[in-house]
Amino acid sequence: MASMRDIKRRKESVQSTQQITKAMKLVATVKLQKARGKAESNKPYFSMLYDTICSILSMTKNVDHRYLRDNDCDKKAVIVITSNRGLAGGYNSNIVRLITNGDFKKDETYVYAVGKKGIEGLTRKGFSIHKDFSEVINEPLFSDATQMTKELLTQYTQGEIGEIYIAYTNFKNTVTQEPVLRKLLPLSAEDFEEKEIDDKLLMNFEPTPEDVLDKVIPKYMSNIIFGAFLESVASENGARMQAMDSATSNAEEIIDKLTLQYNRARQGAITQELTEIIAGAQA
């Protein structure tokens, strides 16, 4: 049985850890509120852009555009969004599992990593990192998404990659965060919901439908990437808040058990002393 000194020392250690987890939970809660506000403010713009893409594709089914057709390349690019820090439950491992369990061959996949934990997880699994954008996730900006879009579209149009994906965590609420793997290019009508279009409605493109798609699709991609940044930041803080809350509760249970053990050990020591005193007096 552990001595009273060992029990007391462990109890103090657990109490110190509990104070840290409480502080981390409070910090994550504050960051979550801020990140959730940014994610929600971006959704109206994305919805409008999404409806525009649906309308254009429904009217341009016969348009032969470079973003709508396969370029006969087997290589894939995937943007993997994780965090730069741990202690967030299964937040990072769920994203890594999406890639390792998906249809991505290690020698035919360009990984654009956003987050150090994703780099660590995928490197251990044998994937090579094509480019590291880990600093982006600390304070995501729309310009970061635009830069990534330009690089990816350049590779796509030059035939270096045939498909573009993004893996991120969709924020549902403080308890639920859903890992998502989404295809960005090539686009097809099947990727979008069917919209009811009036047959008599005519859509005019100036100068041409191809030029319109050249402008709209990169903006669509940039907005998806930026939205994924915001959703991931909110999900990270939500997952960390839950993890720290669970850790605090577990620490409380351990402290209660150690307190009970300490009291029993103390009572045993007192009983032992009384027994020795009585035995000495009788002798």
C-alpha positions as CSV (number, residue, x, y, z in Angstrom):
1,M,0.0,0.0,0.0
2,A,1.3,3.5,-0.9
3,S,2.5,5.6,2.0
4,M,0.7,8.8,3.1
5,R,3.5,10.9,1.7
6,D,3.2,9.2,-1.7
7,I,-0.6,9.7,-1.8
8,K,-0.3,13.3,-0.7
9,R,2.3,14.0,-3.4
10,R,0.2,12.4,-6.1
11,K,-2.9,14.3,-5.0
12,E,-1.0,17.6,-5.2
13,S,0.2,16.7,-8.7
14,V,-3.3,15.9,-9.9
15,Q,-4.6,19.1,-8.4
16,S,-2.0,21.1,-10.3
17,T,-2.9,19.3,-13.5
18,Q,-6.6,20.1,-12.9
19,Q,-5.9,23.8,-12.6
20,I,-4.1,23.7,-16.0
21,T,-7.0,21.8,-17.7
22,K,-9.5,24.3,-16.2
23,A,-7.5,27.2,-17.6
24,M,-7.2,25.6,-21.0
25,K,-10.9,24.9,-21.1
26,L,-11.7,28.6,-20.4
27,V,-9.2,29.8,-23.1
28,A,-10.7,27.3,-25.6
29,T,-14.2,28.5,-24.7
30,V,-13.3,32.2,-25.4
31,K,-11.6,31.3,-28.7
32,L,-14.5,29.1,-29.7
33,Q,-17.0,31.9,-29.4
34,K,-14.8,34.1,-31.6
35,A,-14.2,31.4,-34.2
36,R,-17.8,30.4,-34.4
37,G,-18.8,34.0,-35.1
38,K,-16.4,34.2,-38.0
39,A,-17.6,30.9,-39.4
40,E,-21.3,31.9,-39.3
41,S,-20.6,35.3,-40.9
42,N,-19.0,33.5,-43.9
43,K,-21.9,31.2,-44.6
44,P,-24.3,33.7,-46.3
45,Y,-21.6,34.6,-48.9
46,F,-20.9,30.9,-49.5
47,S,-24.6,30.1,-49.9
48,M,-25.0,32.8,-52.5
49,L,-21.9,31.7,-54.4
50,Y,-23.1,28.1,-54.2
51,D,-26.5,29.0,-55.7
52,T,-24.8,30.9,-58.5
53,I,-22.6,27.9,-59.4
54,C,-25.7,25.7,-59.4
55,S,-27.5,28.0,-61.8
56,I,-24.5,28.4,-64.1
57,L,-23.9,24.7,-64.3
58,S,-27.6,24.0,-65.0
59,M,-27.4,26.4,-67.9
60,T,-24.1,25.3,-69.3
61,K,-24.3,21.5,-69.3
62,N,-22.8,21.4,-72.8
63,V,-19.9,23.8,-72.0
64,D,-16.5,22.2,-72.3
65,H,-14.4,23.9,-69.7
66,R,-11.0,23.0,-68.2
67,Y,-12.4,23.0,-64.6
68,L,-15.3,20.7,-65.6
69,R,-13.4,17.9,-67.3
70,D,-10.8,15.3,-66.3
71,N,-7.2,16.0,-67.5
72,D,-6.2,12.3,-67.5
73,C,-3.8,12.6,-64.6
74,D,-3.8,10.0,-61.8
75,K,-2.2,12.2,-59.2
76,K,-4.3,14.0,-56.5
77,A,-3.8,17.0,-54.4
78,V,-5.4,17.2,-50.9
79,I,-5.5,20.1,-48.5
80,V,-5.3,18.6,-45.0
81,I,-6.4,21.0,-42.2
82,T,-5.5,20.1,-38.7
83,S,-4.1,22.1,-35.7
84,N,-0.6,23.1,-34.6
85,R,-1.3,21.9,-31.0
86,G,-2.6,18.8,-29.5
87,L,-4.8,18.1,-26.4
88,A,-7.9,18.3,-28.6
89,G,-9.2,14.7,-28.3
90,G,-9.6,12.9,-31.6
91,Y,-9.7,16.2,-33.7
92,N,-6.4,15.7,-35.5
93,S,-6.4,11.9,-35.7
94,N,-9.8,11.8,-37.4
95,I,-8.6,14.0,-40.2
96,V,-5.4,11.9,-40.7
97,R,-7.6,8.8,-40.7
98,L,-9.7,10.3,-43.6
99,I,-6.6,10.4,-45.7
100,T,-5.0,7.1,-44.7
101,N,-8.3,5.2,-45.1
102,G,-9.3,7.0,-48.3
103,D,-8.4,6.4,-51.9
104,F,-5.1,8.2,-51.7
105,K,-1.9,6.4,-52.8
106,K,1.2,7.6,-51.0
107,D,3.3,8.1,-54.2
108,E,0.5,9.8,-56.1
109,T,-0.8,12.3,-53.6
110,Y,0.3,15.9,-53.1
111,V,-0.4,16.9,-49.5
112,Y,-0.9,20.6,-48.8
113,A,-0.7,20.5,-45.0
114,V,-2.3,23.2,-42.9
115,G,-1.4,22.3,-39.3
116,K,1.7,20.6,-37.8
117,K,-0.3,17.7,-36.3
118,G,-1.5,16.6,-39.7
119,I,2.1,16.7,-40.9
120,E,3.3,14.5,-38.0
121,G,0.4,12.0,-38.5
122,L,0.7,11.7,-42.3
123,T,4.5,11.5,-42.2
124,R,4.3,8.6,-39.8
125,K,2.0,6.9,-42.3
126,G,4.4,7.3,-45.1
127,F,2.9,10.3,-46.9
128,S,5.3,13.1,-48.1
129,I,4.3,16.7,-47.6
130,H,4.3,18.7,-50.8
131,K,3.9,22.1,-49.0
132,D,3.6,23.3,-45.4
133,F,1.0,26.0,-44.6
134,S,0.9,25.4,-40.9
135,E,1.2,29.1,-39.9
136,V,-2.1,29.8,-41.8
137,I,-4.3,28.1,-39.3
138,N,-3.1,30.4,-36.4
139,E,-5.0,33.4,-38.0
140,P,-6.7,32.4,-41.2
141,L,-7.2,35.1,-43.9
142,F,-9.0,35.0,-47.2
143,S,-5.8,35.9,-48.9
144,D,-4.3,32.6,-47.7
145,A,-7.1,30.7,-49.3
146,T,-6.7,32.7,-52.5
147,Q,-3.0,31.9,-52.6
148,M,-3.6,28.2,-52.2
149,T,-6.3,28.3,-54.9
150,K,-3.9,29.9,-57.4
151,E,-1.2,27.3,-56.7
152,L,-3.6,24.4,-57.0
153,L,-5.3,25.7,-60.1
154,T,-1.9,26.2,-61.8
155,Q,-1.0,22.6,-61.1
156,Y,-4.3,21.4,-62.3
157,T,-4.3,23.4,-65.6
158,Q,-0.7,22.2,-66.3
159,G,-1.8,18.6,-65.9
160,E,0.4,17.9,-62.8
161,I,-2.7,16.8,-60.8
162,G,-6.0,15.4,-61.9
163,E,-8.2,15.9,-58.8
164,I,-8.2,18.3,-55.8
165,Y,-9.7,17.5,-52.4
166,I,-9.9,19.2,-49.0
167,A,-10.1,17.4,-45.6
168,Y,-11.3,19.5,-42.7
169,T,-13.6,19.3,-39.7
170,N,-17.1,20.7,-40.0
171,F,-18.3,22.5,-36.8
172,K,-21.8,21.3,-35.8
173,N,-21.9,22.4,-32.1
174,T,-19.6,22.4,-29.1
175,V,-20.1,18.6,-28.7
176,T,-20.1,17.5,-32.3
177,Q,-17.4,18.1,-34.9
178,E,-17.6,16.1,-38.2
179,P,-14.5,15.3,-40.3
180,V,-15.2,16.0,-44.0
181,L,-13.4,15.0,-47.2
182,R,-14.7,17.2,-50.1
183,K,-13.8,17.2,-53.8
184,L,-13.0,20.6,-55.2
185,L,-12.0,19.8,-58.9
186,P,-13.0,18.8,-61.4
187,L,-16.5,20.1,-60.9
188,S,-19.6,18.2,-62.1
189,A,-23.3,18.8,-61.9
190,E,-23.6,15.8,-59.6
191,D,-21.6,17.6,-57.0
192,F,-24.3,20.2,-56.6
193,E,-28.0,20.0,-55.5
194,E,-30.6,20.2,-58.2
195,K,-32.1,23.7,-58.5
196,E,-35.5,24.3,-60.1
197,I,-34.8,26.5,-63.1
198,D,-37.6,28.1,-65.2
199,D,-37.3,26.8,-68.8
200,K,-38.2,30.2,-70.1
201,L,-35.4,31.9,-68.2
202,L,-32.5,32.9,-70.3
203,M,-29.0,33.4,-68.9
204,N,-26.7,35.7,-70.9
205,F,-22.9,35.4,-70.4
206,E,-20.5,38.2,-71.2
207,P,-18.2,37.7,-72.9
208,T,-18.6,33.8,-72.8
209,P,-19.7,31.1,-70.4
210,E,-16.1,29.9,-70.3
211,D,-14.8,33.3,-69.2
212,V,-17.5,33.5,-66.5
213,L,-16.5,30.1,-65.1
214,D,-12.9,31.1,-65.2
215,K,-13.8,33.9,-62.7
216,V,-16.5,32.2,-60.6
217,I,-14.9,28.8,-60.0
218,P,-11.7,30.1,-58.4
219,K,-13.7,32.3,-56.1
220,Y,-15.9,29.3,-55.3
221,M,-12.8,27.3,-54.4
222,S,-11.2,30.1,-52.4
223,N,-14.4,30.5,-50.4
224,I,-14.6,26.7,-49.6
225,I,-11.0,26.7,-48.5
226,F,-11.5,29.8,-46.3
227,G,-14.7,28.4,-44.9
228,A,-12.9,25.2,-44.1
229,F,-10.3,27.2,-42.2
230,L,-12.9,28.9,-40.1
231,E,-14.9,25.7,-39.5
232,S,-11.7,23.9,-38.5
233,V,-10.6,26.6,-36.0
234,A,-14.0,26.5,-34.4
235,S,-14.0,22.7,-34.3
236,E,-10.5,22.6,-32.8
237,N,-11.5,24.8,-29.9
238,G,-14.7,23.0,-29.4
239,A,-12.8,19.6,-29.3
240,R,-10.2,21.1,-27.0
241,M,-12.9,22.5,-24.7
242,Q,-14.6,19.1,-24.5
243,A,-11.2,17.3,-23.9
244,M,-10.2,19.7,-21.2
245,D,-13.6,19.4,-19.5
246,S,-13.3,15.6,-19.5
247,A,-9.8,15.8,-18.2
248,T,-10.9,18.1,-15.4
249,S,-13.8,15.7,-14.5
250,N,-11.4,12.8,-14.5
251,A,-8.9,14.7,-12.3
252,E,-11.7,15.4,-9.8
253,E,-12.5,11.7,-9.6
254,I,-8.9,10.8,-9.1
255,I,-8.6,13.4,-6.3
256,D,-11.7,12.0,-4.6
257,K,-10.1,8.5,-4.7
258,L,-6.8,9.7,-3.4
259,T,-8.5,11.7,-0.6
260,L,-10.2,8.5,0.4
261,Q,-7.0,6.5,0.3
262,Y,-5.2,9.2,2.3
263,N,-7.9,9.2,5.0
264,R,-7.8,5.4,5.2
265,A,-4.0,5.4,5.5
266,R,-4.1,8.1,8.1
267,Q,-6.7,6.3,10.1
268,G,-4.6,3.1,9.8
269,A,-1.6,4.9,11.1
270,I,-3.6,6.4,14.1
271,T,-5.0,2.9,14.9
272,Q,-1.5,1.4,14.8
273,E,-0.1,4.1,17.1
274,L,-3.0,3.5,19.6
275,T,-2.4,-0.2,19.5
276,E,1.3,0.2,20.3
277,I,0.5,2.6,23.1
278,I,-2.0,0.3,24.7
279,A,0.3,-2.7,24.3
280,G,3.1,-0.7,25.9
281,A,0.9,0.3,28.8
282,Q,-0.2,-3.3,29.4
283,A,3.4,-4.5,29.4
